[in-house]
């Protein structure tokens, strides 16, 4: 439904912009953020202390930041090491956001229109803001900003066995490390750490 909405947008996005927009609007981070913003987590029944800890931590971060969608809020910085760690976005919360759409679909007699009328109200602000200025992934943004100087290293599994670290070296600027639960997240976190550093120094 989101893909169709973007494709039919009067702004006539290019194929590249459509890819960026769909990636930005259809992912666990934005779904979990919207679920927390609209209070879905209050009705989530489970019996997992570990999941409860992750949910509580995530919702607290979101409340402190006004439920805005900004990946900067999901970084824990260790400035001396120029390292950032991804704050876990609960997949269960993103799944919950999708599950409600499935429930509406079934309860409405399998009407996609009914689902869209409900969900366009839940995420209309993001649909409009992102469509007006398509966000880029941090990896793509870094490689476009530093096409010849940014080099990503291979992932390194940490001692806890649950996380990996990825380093990106920006020649003449430093080496930045990202930690996450998989290679994709760690790579994106490293890129965001590098971008943050570069933007701060350019502003000086």
MARMARLUM-624559 format. One record per residue (C-alpha): x, y, z. Coordinates in pm, 1 decimal, decimal comma, m for minus. Example, Ala and Ser with C-alpha at 12.3 -4.5 7.8 and 13.67 -1.06 7.14 Angstrom:
% residues 2
+----------+----------+----------+
!     east !    north !       up !
+----------+----------+----------+
!   1230,0 !   m450,0 !    780,0 !
!   1367,0 !   m106,0 !    714,0 !
+----------+----------+----------+
//
This chain:
% residues 204
+----------+----------+----------+
!     east !    north !       up !
+----------+----------+----------+
!      0,0 !      0,0 !      0,0 !
!    283,8 !    239,7 !     79,2 !
!    457,1 !    151,2 !   m246,2 !
!    136,3 !    220,5 !   m439,3 !
!     90,4 !    551,9 !   m257,9 !
!    445,6 !    660,3 !   m345,2 !
!    412,5 !    545,3 !   m706,5 !
!     88,9 !    741,4 !   m751,4 !
!    223,6 !   1055,4 !   m580,5 !
!    173,2 !   1362,3 !   m800,0 !
!    538,2 !   1454,6 !   m743,8 !
!    635,9 !   1165,8 !   m973,7 !
!    939,2 !   1037,8 !   m788,2 !
!   1231,6 !    894,7 !   m981,8 !
!   1305,2 !    519,6 !   m952,5 !
!   1595,6 !    595,0 !   m717,4 !
!   1381,6 !    819,7 !   m497,3 !
!   1107,2 !    556,1 !   m487,7 !
!   1359,9 !    302,3 !   m362,6 !
!   1486,5 !    539,6 !    m92,1 !
!   1134,3 !    636,0 !     13,8 !
!   1008,1 !    280,2 !     36,9 !
!   1316,0 !    180,6 !    236,3 !
!   1264,5 !    475,7 !    471,3 !
!    892,2 !    414,2 !    522,6 !
!    875,9 !     34,3 !    530,7 !
!   1111,8 !    m88,4 !    799,7 !
!   1106,0 !   m204,2 !   1159,2 !
!   1242,0 !    123,2 !   1298,0 !
!    961,8 !    343,7 !   1168,1 !
!    693,4 !     83,3 !   1246,7 !
!    819,5 !     44,5 !   1605,0 !
!    840,1 !    423,0 !   1645,2 !
!    483,4 !    469,0 !   1524,7 !
!    360,1 !    182,8 !   1743,9 !
!    514,4 !    350,4 !   2049,6 !
!    383,6 !    694,4 !   1947,4 !
!     27,0 !    563,8 !   1920,5 !
!     45,8 !    354,9 !   2237,7 !
!     24,3 !      8,8 !   2081,7 !
!    276,1 !   m121,3 !   2337,0 !
!     28,0 !    m62,8 !   2620,1 !
!   m188,7 !   m347,0 !   2489,4 !
!     92,6 !   m590,1 !   2406,2 !
!     60,8 !   m907,4 !   2614,0 !
!    372,7 !  m1114,2 !   2671,9 !
!    555,2 !  m1295,7 !   2949,9 !
!    917,5 !  m1219,6 !   2862,2 !
!   1124,1 !  m1017,5 !   3113,7 !
!   1394,1 !   m964,9 !   2848,8 !
!   1146,3 !   m829,1 !   2595,4 !
!    989,2 !   m608,2 !   2861,7 !
!   1330,4 !   m455,2 !   2935,7 !
!   1394,9 !   m380,8 !   2568,3 !
!   1045,1 !   m235,7 !   2519,1 !
!   1067,3 !    m17,7 !   2829,3 !
!   1407,6 !    120,5 !   2727,6 !
!   1296,5 !    192,1 !   2373,6 !
!    966,4 !    358,1 !   2467,7 !
!   1148,8 !    576,2 !   2722,4 !
!   1391,3 !    698,9 !   2454,7 !
!   1099,7 !    771,7 !   2223,4 !
!    907,5 !    962,8 !   2488,4 !
!   1215,0 !   1170,5 !   2576,1 !
!   1251,9 !   1266,5 !   2209,6 !
!    886,9 !   1346,4 !   2148,2 !
!    834,2 !   1028,3 !   1942,5 !
!   1026,7 !   1181,2 !   1654,5 !
!   1175,0 !    955,7 !   1391,8 !
!   1547,2 !   1023,8 !   1396,0 !
!   1810,0 !    753,6 !   1396,1 !
!   2040,3 !    982,6 !   1593,5 !
!   1829,7 !    897,3 !   1897,7 !
!   1923,9 !    531,6 !   1859,4 !
!   2296,4 !    579,4 !   1909,1 !
!   2490,3 !    536,5 !   2230,5 !
!   2816,4 !    724,4 !   2183,6 !
!   3153,8 !    644,2 !   2331,6 !
!   3329,8 !    962,0 !   2222,7 !
!   3683,8 !    864,1 !   2316,6 !
!   3668,2 !    559,6 !   2090,2 !
!   3464,1 !    733,1 !   1816,7 !
!   3229,2 !    438,5 !   1850,1 !
!   2852,0 !    423,6 !   1847,8 !
!   2624,3 !    138,2 !   1941,0 !
!   2282,4 !     79,8 !   1796,3 !
!   2004,4 !     93,2 !   2054,9 !
!   1790,4 !   m211,0 !   1989,0 !
!   1459,4 !   m131,0 !   1822,7 !
!   1220,2 !   m406,9 !   1933,1 !
!   1119,7 !   m616,3 !   1632,8 !
!    814,4 !   m727,2 !   1829,0 !
!    690,1 !   m367,8 !   1833,0 !
!    730,3 !   m331,2 !   1457,3 !
!    554,0 !   m665,5 !   1410,5 !
!    269,1 !   m539,6 !   1629,4 !
!    223,6 !   m236,3 !   1404,4 !
!    191,2 !   m468,5 !   1103,1 !
!    m32,7 !   m712,8 !   1290,4 !
!   m292,0 !   m443,2 !   1358,0 !
!   m302,1 !   m375,5 !    984,2 !
!   m365,2 !   m746,9 !    929,2 !
!   m643,9 !   m745,6 !   1186,2 !
!   m813,8 !   m446,5 !   1020,8 !
!   m780,2 !   m620,1 !    683,5 !
!   m957,1 !   m933,1 !    808,9 !
!  m1220,8 !   m751,0 !   1014,2 !
!  m1310,1 !   m526,9 !    718,1 !
!  m1374,5 !   m821,5 !    487,3 !
!  m1028,0 !   m797,6 !    332,1 !
!  m1055,1 !   m432,6 !    233,4 !
!   m720,6 !   m271,6 !    158,9 !
!   m902,6 !     60,0 !    142,6 !
!  m1013,2 !     25,5 !    503,9 !
!   m658,1 !    m55,6 !    613,1 !
!   m516,2 !    240,7 !    422,8 !
!   m773,6 !    484,9 !    563,0 !
!   m665,4 !    383,5 !    912,7 !
!   m292,7 !    376,1 !    850,1 !
!   m266,7 !    694,8 !    648,2 !
!   m385,6 !    873,1 !    963,6 !
!   m121,1 !    695,4 !   1173,8 !
!    171,5 !    775,7 !    945,0 !
!     45,9 !   1060,2 !    729,2 !
!    299,9 !   1309,3 !    869,5 !
!    590,1 !   1081,1 !    778,1 !
!    446,9 !   1004,7 !    434,7 !
!    431,9 !   1376,2 !    356,5 !
!    763,6 !   1476,6 !    514,4 !
!    961,9 !   1193,7 !    357,0 !
!    797,0 !   1237,7 !     16,1 !
!    895,1 !   1604,5 !     16,9 !
!   1258,8 !   1520,0 !     97,0 !
!   1350,2 !   1156,0 !     48,8 !
!   1597,8 !   1047,2 !    318,0 !
!   1907,8 !    850,9 !    224,0 !
!   2053,0 !    559,0 !    411,6 !
!   2353,8 !    664,3 !    624,2 !
!   2582,7 !    430,3 !    427,8 !
!   2477,6 !    583,5 !     96,0 !
!   2502,0 !    937,7 !    235,8 !
!   2855,6 !    874,6 !    362,2 !
!   2972,7 !    714,6 !     37,7 !
!   2829,4 !   1004,0 !   m163,1 !
!   2995,2 !   1257,8 !     67,8 !
!   3329,8 !   1074,8 !     74,9 !
!   3331,6 !    857,4 !   m240,9 !
!   3707,4 !    810,3 !   m253,0 !
!   3803,0 !    822,6 !    112,3 !
!   3546,3 !    611,7 !    304,2 !
!   3627,6 !    240,0 !    329,3 !
!   3429,6 !    m13,2 !    532,0 !
!   3606,9 !   m303,1 !    699,1 !
!   3486,9 !   m658,0 !    754,5 !
!   3253,8 !   m732,0 !   1047,5 !
!   3406,5 !   m847,5 !   1374,2 !
!   3196,9 !  m1054,3 !   1616,9 !
!   3218,9 !   m932,7 !   1974,2 !
!   3293,1 !  m1149,4 !   2276,7 !
!   2927,5 !  m1161,8 !   2383,4 !
!   2847,3 !  m1351,7 !   2063,1 !
!   2535,1 !  m1140,0 !   2003,6 !
!   2678,1 !   m828,4 !   1842,8 !
!   2917,1 !   m736,4 !   1565,8 !
!   3140,3 !   m435,3 !   1513,6 !
!   3211,3 !   m271,4 !   1178,5 !
!   3473,5 !     m1,9 !   1121,7 !
!   3472,4 !    263,1 !    852,9 !
!   3787,4 !    461,0 !    783,9 !
!   3754,3 !    806,7 !    634,8 !
!   4100,5 !    896,5 !    512,0 !
!   4238,3 !   1196,9 !    695,0 !
!   3934,2 !   1215,9 !    925,6 !
!   3959,4 !    905,4 !   1142,8 !
!   3820,7 !    557,0 !   1195,6 !
!   3465,2 !    515,3 !   1322,7 !
!   3312,8 !    204,0 !   1474,7 !
!   2954,3 !     86,5 !   1479,3 !
!   2812,5 !   m191,5 !   1693,1 !
!   2483,6 !   m370,5 !   1625,0 !
!   2311,6 !   m705,3 !   1634,5 !
!   2397,3 !   m780,0 !   1271,8 !
!   2627,0 !   m658,1 !    994,5 !
!   2372,4 !   m429,3 !    828,0 !
!   2288,7 !   m247,5 !   1151,1 !
!   2652,8 !   m221,2 !   1259,7 !
!   2753,6 !    m84,3 !    918,2 !
!   2475,9 !    174,9 !    924,7 !
!   2569,0 !    271,9 !   1281,0 !
!   2934,8 !    317,2 !   1184,4 !
!   2825,6 !    536,7 !    892,5 !
!   2602,8 !    749,3 !   1118,0 !
!   2889,6 !    787,2 !   1365,2 !
!   3120,5 !    904,9 !   1085,4 !
!   2859,4 !   1143,1 !    943,1 !
!   2797,0 !   1292,3 !   1285,3 !
!   3169,5 !   1353,4 !   1331,0 !
!   3206,6 !   1507,0 !    984,5 !
!   2907,4 !   1737,4 !   1029,7 !
!   3031,1 !   1860,9 !   1366,9 !
!   3375,9 !   1944,6 !   1228,9 !
!   3233,8 !   2113,0 !    917,7 !
!   3016,2 !   2332,9 !   1137,0 !
!   3318,5 !   2462,1 !   1331,0 !
+----------+----------+----------+
//
